[in-house]
Amino acid sequence: MGCNCRKNNMNNDEPEFRKDEIKEANILSKKISMVQSFATALTSRGLKNERVNKPIKQLRVLSCFGNKDQNGQLPPCEYLKQSTTDGRFFCGGCGCGDKKGTWLNAEGDEYSKLDYPKLNCPLQMPGFTNYKPSSPEEAVSPI
């Protein structure tokens, strides 16, 4: 697996997400991990519906939705899926599925999945509790 740093494809102007694949563990281990992650997120919300601070939520939104719709360069996450409910989106990589409690976007003061103070991302993207910075080999030199 290469570093995705454009060294081999200098004509590609499209930024790319890190290509860490979701590792296929045995089913029981994966389910236990999902339950632990869900429990951590729920307890971080607490009894008072605590939310992550605004800058962190904005970073999570950028990690999931990208900014190409605002003439930016970041594409949406490869696991972003459109819900069967109009206008809603969910993560297709974490295994939570398409339910009201797992939608990544909400209207008004509704609580969305991205509001949880502690929340893991299957790709360990910026803004999430398990964020893993890119290695120097993956870095793209500034223009």
NUMI-465166 format. One line per field, with one value per atom (N, C-alpha, C): x, z, y; residue in one letter; atom name. Coordinates in steps of 0.2 Angstrom, whole numbers. Layout:
N
px <- [X;...];
pz <- [Z;...];
py <- [Y;...];
type <- [A;...];
atom <- [CA;...];
This chain:
143
px <- [4;0;4;3;7;5;9;7;2;0;-6;-3;3;5;6;4;4;11;16;23;23;19;18;13;9;4;4;9;9;4;0;-5;-12;-12;-18;-19;-24;-24;-30;-33;-38;-34;-36;-33;-37;-33;-36;-36;-41;-41;-36;-34;-29;-33;-30;-33;-33;-33;-33;-40;-39;-45;-48;-54;-57;-55;-51;-49;-55;-55;-60;-57;-60;-58;-64;-63;-69;-75;-81;-87;-88;-87;-88;-84;-77;-73;-75;-77;-80;-86;-91;-97;-95;-91;-89;-86;-82;-79;-84;-89;-94;-98;-100;-104;-100;-93;-89;-89;-88;-88;-95;-100;-107;-108;-106;-107;-103;-97;-92;-96;-98;-102;-108;-112;-118;-116;-111;-109;-106;-103;-100;-106;-111;-117;-120;-120;-122;-130;-132;-139;-141;-136;-138;-137;-137;-136;-130;-124;-118;-116;-113;-111;-104;-101;-94;-94;-88;-88;-89;-90;-92;-86;-80;-74;-73;-74;-73;-78;-85;-90;-89;-87;-85;-80;-75;-70;-73;-77;-80;-84;-88;-92;-88;-82;-78;-75;-73;-70;-75;-82;-87;-90;-91;-95;-90;-84;-79;-82;-79;-81;-81;-82;-82;-89;-94;-100;-99;-94;-92;-86;-85;-79;-73;-73;-66;-63;-58;-54;-56;-59;-60;-66;-65;-71;-74;-80;-84;-80;-81;-78;-81;-77;-79;-85;-86;-91;-97;-98;-104;-109;-115;-121;-127;-131;-137;-142;-146;-151;-157;-162;-168;-173;-171;-174;-171;-176;-173;-169;-163;-159;-154;-155;-150;-145;-139;-134;-131;-128;-125;-119;-115;-108;-109;-107;-108;-102;-97;-91;-91;-95;-95;-100;-105;-109;-115;-116;-122;-129;-128;-134;-138;-143;-147;-153;-152;-157;-157;-162;-162;-156;-154;-149;-142;-141;-135;-134;-139;-138;-132;-129;-123;-125;-131;-133;-140;-142;-148;-151;-157;-160;-161;-159;-160;-156;-159;-156;-156;-159;-158;-151;-151;-144;-142;-137;-134;-128;-126;-121;-115;-114;-107;-107;-113;-113;-110;-109;-107;-99;-98;-91;-86;-87;-83;-86;-82;-85;-79;-79;-74;-76;-71;-72;-68;-72;-68;-62;-61;-55;-50;-52;-48;-47;-52;-51;-51;-49;-48;-55;-55;-61;-64;-62;-64;-60;-62;-59;-53;-53;-48;-44;-44;-40;-33;-31;-24;-21;-16;-13;-9;-9;-5;2;5;12;16;22;26;26;26;26;20;14;8;7;11;10;11;7;8;11;16;20;16;16;12;15;10;11;15];
pz <- [0;0;0;-4;-5;0;0;5;3;-4;-6;-6;-7;-6;-13;-18;-25;-28;-25;-28;-34;-35;-41;-46;-44;-48;-47;-50;-49;-53;-57;-61;-57;-52;-48;-43;-44;-40;-34;-35;-30;-23;-17;-11;-10;-6;-5;3;5;12;13;19;21;19;16;14;19;26;31;30;29;28;35;35;41;42;47;47;49;46;47;52;58;64;64;69;69;72;70;71;78;83;90;92;91;93;90;84;81;84;86;89;96;100;107;106;101;100;99;95;93;99;103;109;114;115;119;117;110;107;108;107;108;115;120;127;129;126;128;125;119;117;121;123;127;133;137;143;143;137;137;136;133;133;140;144;151;151;157;158;156;155;153;145;141;134;132;135;134;127;124;117;116;111;109;108;109;108;100;98;91;87;88;84;82;87;86;82;83;79;71;70;64;60;64;61;59;64;62;56;55;49;43;43;38;36;41;40;37;39;36;29;29;23;18;20;15;14;10;8;1;-3;-10;-12;-8;-10;-8;-5;-4;-8;-13;-18;-14;-10;-6;-10;-7;-10;-6;-1;3;1;-2;-4;2;2;7;9;15;17;13;11;7;10;17;20;22;19;20;16;19;15;16;11;12;15;20;23;19;21;17;19;25;27;23;20;16;19;17;19;25;27;32;30;33;31;37;36;41;39;44;42;40;35;32;35;38;40;47;51;59;60;56;58;61;63;67;62;56;52;51;48;46;51;57;62;64;67;70;74;79;83;80;74;71;65;64;58;60;55;56;56;53;53;56;59;62;61;63;62;68;69;75;80;86;92;93;88;88;89;93;94;89;86;80;83;79;81;82;78;79;85;89;95;101;100;106;108;114;116;115;116;114;108;103;97;93;91;87;80;75;68;65;61;58;55;52;48;53;59;64;61;59;56;61;59;63;66;73;76;81;79;83;88;93;99;98;93;91;85;84;78;78;72;71;66;68;63;57;51;46;48;45;46;41;42;38;31;30;23;19;23;19;18;21;20;13;11;5;6;2;3;1;4;3;-4;-7;-14;-13];
py <- [-6;0;6;11;17;22;28;33;38;37;42;49;50;57;61;58;61;61;58;57;53;48;44;47;52;54;62;65;73;77;73;77;77;73;72;78;83;89;87;81;80;77;80;78;71;67;60;59;55;53;48;47;41;35;30;24;18;20;15;11;5;1;-1;-2;-5;-12;-14;-20;-25;-31;-36;-41;-39;-44;-49;-54;-59;-55;-58;-54;-53;-57;-56;-50;-50;-45;-38;-38;-32;-29;-34;-32;-29;-32;-30;-23;-22;-15;-10;-12;-7;-5;-10;-9;-5;-6;-2;6;6;13;17;13;16;18;14;15;21;22;28;34;34;40;42;37;38;41;38;41;48;49;56;61;59;64;65;61;62;63;65;66;73;77;84;85;80;81;85;84;88;87;92;92;94;91;93;101;104;111;112;119;120;119;121;120;113;108;101;98;101;98;101;107;109;105;103;98;92;89;83;83;88;89;90;93;94;87;83;76;72;72;68;70;77;80;83;84;88;95;99;105;107;102;103;107;106;110;117;119;126;129;125;127;125;121;118;113;110;104;98;97;91;87;81;77;74;72;69;62;60;54;48;43;37;33;34;30;34;40;44;42;40;37;41;42;46;41;44;40;39;35;34;40;43;49;55;59;64;69;71;76;74;67;65;60;60;56;52;46;42;39;36;33;26;24;17;13;16;12;10;13;11;6;4;-2;0;7;9;9;10;9;16;16;22;22;26;27;34;36;43;45;41;42;41;39;39;44;48;53;58;59;64;71;73;80;80;86;87;94;95;102;105;111;115;113;112;109;102;98;91;88;83;80;75;76;72;68;63;59;63;68;72;76;77;81;77;71;67;69;71;73;68;62;56;52;52;49;46;40;37;37;37;37;31;27;21;22;28;30;35;36;40;47;50;57;62;68;74;76;78;80;74;68;62;60;57;55;50;46;41;44;51;54;51;49;47;52;56;61;57;60;57;56;51;50;55;57;61;59;52;49;51;52;53;61;65;72;74;79;82;89;90;96;102;108;114;117;120;123;129];
type <- [M;M;M;G;G;G;C;C;C;N;N;N;C;C;C;R;R;R;K;K;K;N;N;N;N;N;N;M;M;M;N;N;N;N;N;N;D;D;D;E;E;E;P;P;P;E;E;E;F;F;F;R;R;R;K;K;K;D;D;D;E;E;E;I;I;I;K;K;K;E;E;E;A;A;A;N;N;N;I;I;I;L;L;L;S;S;S;K;K;K;K;K;K;I;I;I;S;S;S;M;M;M;V;V;V;Q;Q;Q;S;S;S;F;F;F;A;A;A;T;T;T;A;A;A;L;L;L;T;T;T;S;S;S;R;R;R;G;G;G;L;L;L;K;K;K;N;N;N;E;E;E;R;R;R;V;V;V;N;N;N;K;K;K;P;P;P;I;I;I;K;K;K;Q;Q;Q;L;L;L;R;R;R;V;V;V;L;L;L;S;S;S;C;C;C;F;F;F;G;G;G;N;N;N;K;K;K;D;D;D;Q;Q;Q;N;N;N;G;G;G;Q;Q;Q;L;L;L;P;P;P;P;P;P;C;C;C;E;E;E;Y;Y;Y;L;L;L;K;K;K;Q;Q;Q;S;S;S;T;T;T;T;T;T;D;D;D;G;G;G;R;R;R;F;F;F;F;F;F;C;C;C;G;G;G;G;G;G;C;C;C;G;G;G;C;C;C;G;G;G;D;D;D;K;K;K;K;K;K;G;G;G;T;T;T;W;W;W;L;L;L;N;N;N;A;A;A;E;E;E;G;G;G;D;D;D;E;E;E;Y;Y;Y;S;S;S;K;K;K;L;L;L;D;D;D;Y;Y;Y;P;P;P;K;K;K;L;L;L;N;N;N;C;C;C;P;P;P;L;L;L;Q;Q;Q;M;M;M;P;P;P;G;G;G;F;F;F;T;T;T;N;N;N;Y;Y;Y;K;K;K;P;P;P;S;S;S;S;S;S;P;P;P;E;E;E;E;E;E;A;A;A;V;V;V;S;S;S;P;P;P;I;I;I];
atom <- [N;CA;C;N;CA;C;N;CA;C;N;CA;C;N;CA;C;N;CA;C;N;CA;C;N;CA;C;N;CA;C;N;CA;C;N;CA;C;N;CA;C;N;CA;C;N;CA;C;N;CA;C;N;CA;C;N;CA;C;N;CA;C;N;CA;C;N;CA;C;N;CA;C;N;CA;C;N;CA;C;N;CA;C;N;CA;C;N;CA;C;N;CA;C;N;CA;C;N;CA;C;N;CA;C;N;CA;C;N;CA;C;N;CA;C;N;CA;C;N;CA;C;N;CA;C;N;CA;C;N;CA;C;N;CA;C;N;CA;C;N;CA;C;N;CA;C;N;CA;C;N;CA;C;N;CA;C;N;CA;C;N;CA;C;N;CA;C;N;CA;C;N;CA;C;N;CA;C;N;CA;C;N;CA;C;N;CA;C;N;CA;C;N;CA;C;N;CA;C;N;CA;C;N;CA;C;N;CA;C;N;CA;C;N;CA;C;N;CA;C;N;CA;C;N;CA;C;N;CA;C;N;CA;C;N;CA;C;N;CA;C;N;CA;C;N;CA;C;N;CA;C;N;CA;C;N;CA;C;N;CA;C;N;CA;C;N;CA;C;N;CA;C;N;CA;C;N;CA;C;N;CA;C;N;CA;C;N;CA;C;N;CA;C;N;CA;C;N;CA;C;N;CA;C;N;CA;C;N;CA;C;N;CA;C;N;CA;C;N;CA;C;N;CA;C;N;CA;C;N;CA;C;N;CA;C;N;CA;C;N;CA;C;N;CA;C;N;CA;C;N;CA;C;N;CA;C;N;CA;C;N;CA;C;N;CA;C;N;CA;C;N;CA;C;N;CA;C;N;CA;C;N;CA;C;N;CA;C;N;CA;C;N;CA;C;N;CA;C;N;CA;C;N;CA;C;N;CA;C;N;CA;C;N;CA;C;N;CA;C;N;CA;C;N;CA;C;N;CA;C;N;CA;C;N;CA;C;N;CA;C;N;CA;C;N;CA;C;N;CA;C;N;CA;C;N;CA;C;N;CA;C;N;CA;C;N;CA;C;N;CA;C;N;CA;C;N;CA;C;N;CA;C;N;CA;C;N;CA;C;N;CA;C;N;CA;C;N;CA;C];
